């Protein structure tokens, strides 16, 4: 059996996760959601997606299996005595669950409190709309619930039993090729990223009703709804995973506009709409980012006329009397609704419109059809730019804290002051002032601090997602060294990861809004430093240097250090004597900081051979590199030798316990964890608490604690 999803990101098994096929229309979901399948708390146990299911299907995979949780199925893999076992399950159409297991896993079992008709290799439960036919032979199985007629169900099952499931599962992986490549390009991915990507794929809907292209369903709504404001983070995440989907979502939103250019904020495929509210002015900016991903000229020439009409409508909507002052028209429109007042012109709307015009102008300049035309909306751009400095800049406070109500200046503090960072041409002195204000104190409604805000729950609305997204875009545009962007990303991601972990540990369930999932992927993509060059080697090299902001002086220091190490090693090789300990230590420390396993092994072995008193320290450093490079077996061997030499080394206790846990050796892991917690409970209480968390996950069958790598941030893990 070829384990097709073995290298795809894993996620712990959760209850109430719905398996559904691709391409189901919203009407079918409303009328026939009982033909989907739902997970229960037990790994591998599946029921019908109804309140009181009449049957349960148990696929007997071990609790500690590595799970790939997909929106339309799952895979479970595990190893025992150097043999690999697995199960792969997909939902190819409504009311059909199809899968396979290899030798070593017992056949799946269909059970019910009602009477089952049992035949050779098959079972039949007759119960109206909850009827179920199950067949299993030679490692293949199929469950059919879409028909109450036995012969029809048997025919459907046999059709799938005679098809190649390996090709079907491989096709699912191929359709996730962009997602898989996105994860490969990140330095590391985690369970939250995996479930976020699957949640976005689940939310995609095919064209239906008056919606002409693929669209994305809003999670919080029980009716079919496409939220245009949620489109913006979704599109940016989809461009990383599947650029065609990103382009289609933008095109879909633009084609929903009326003849005047108005786009309803909430659009449903089977209802009529009146437009009293504008989406956030972000469409052109997001379209430009998507266009730059592969520069698809057909896409560009298609969207430009639609973008022009929509932008023209927005300028009129926010300033219908052409007074030169643009105002939000109702409380739902502003990014910070609490600051809304009737007829109040604010800096955030001005900047959003200004940047929309400039993004549209840049797109026009890239099009062969539109490049020769005069720059559109030139007068509007000039007026908005003038208002930005003349009307909204407060000289006394050195901030964009002015607003206008019927030409009278009023204070407007908080979130709006940050939005000018979204404009690429904002003068450097004003950019620096805004960044300093963010660094120094509160800049969000209610006195929240941008860099220390903590999420209280995934549905926490004290800091709305659209505000987070706009700050992310603003900092990405204007933060000169990305330090504040990274700090902001860390705060948001840490809260999401904590609530994801807590939801799984305490409730065994997890649901996430596709827009929040997309925002998480955008943040992770930036934080993981995805250096994926698209040019020649030299271009890639200098792109890396630019990304990490290495200047010529840094290069000089690196060159001198490397030459010194190389020269010293060459000299001592020639005279056939071991290099001094300080040279080897420098080389090992350098390899340690870069996770350079090859250099660490050769240097560490030299230290162990020639300087046995330092062998334990070398083994500690080599073990850490083995762990972070995915080889807990080798790391465990190193940690074990350290513990033999130094039985009371706390870092080695934790490291050896974690190495055993990652391999599924729970009993050995518990011995080391328990010893550490007993000896150091009062000395290192925070670290003991973290280790107890690992022990709890181990008791629940998790061999890979979420974000286990972060324990190496503790200084204790690097010392004897």
Secondary structure, DSSP 8 states (H G I E B T S, - for coil): ---TTTTS------TT-EE--TT--HHHHHHHGGGSEEE-SSTTEEEESSTT-S-EEE----TT-EEEEETTEEEEEEEETTEEEEEEEEEEETTEEEEEE-TTS---EEE-SS--EEETTEEEE--GGG-EEEEEETTEEEEE-S-S-HHHHHHHHHHHHTS-HHHHHHHHHHHTHHHHHHHHHSS---HHHHHHHHHHHHHEE--BTTB-S-EE--TT-SS--EEHHHHHHHHHHHHHH-HHHHHHHHHHHHHT--TTS---SEE-TTS-----S---S-HHHHHHHHHHHH--HHHHHHHHHHHHHHHHHHHHHH-TT--S--B--STTTSSSGGG--TTEE-HHHHHHHHHHHHHHHHHHHH-TTTTTS--TTHHHHHHHHHHHHHTS-BTTTTBS-EEEETTEEEE--STHHHHGGG-TTS-HHHHHHHHHHHHHS--SGGG--TTT---SSTT--TT-HHHHHHHHHHHHHH-TTSHHHHHHHHHHHHHHHHHHHHIIIIIS-----HHHHHHHHHHHHHHTT-----S-HHHHHHHHHHHTT--HHHHHHHHHHHHHHHHHHHHHHHTTS---HHHHHHHHHHHHHHT-HHHHHHHHHHHHHH-GGGHHHHHHHHHHHHHHTT-HHHHHHHHHHHHHH-TT-HHHHHHHHHHHHHTT-HHHHHHHHHHHHHHHTTTSHHHHHHHHHHHHHHHTT-SS-TTGGGGGGSGGGG--
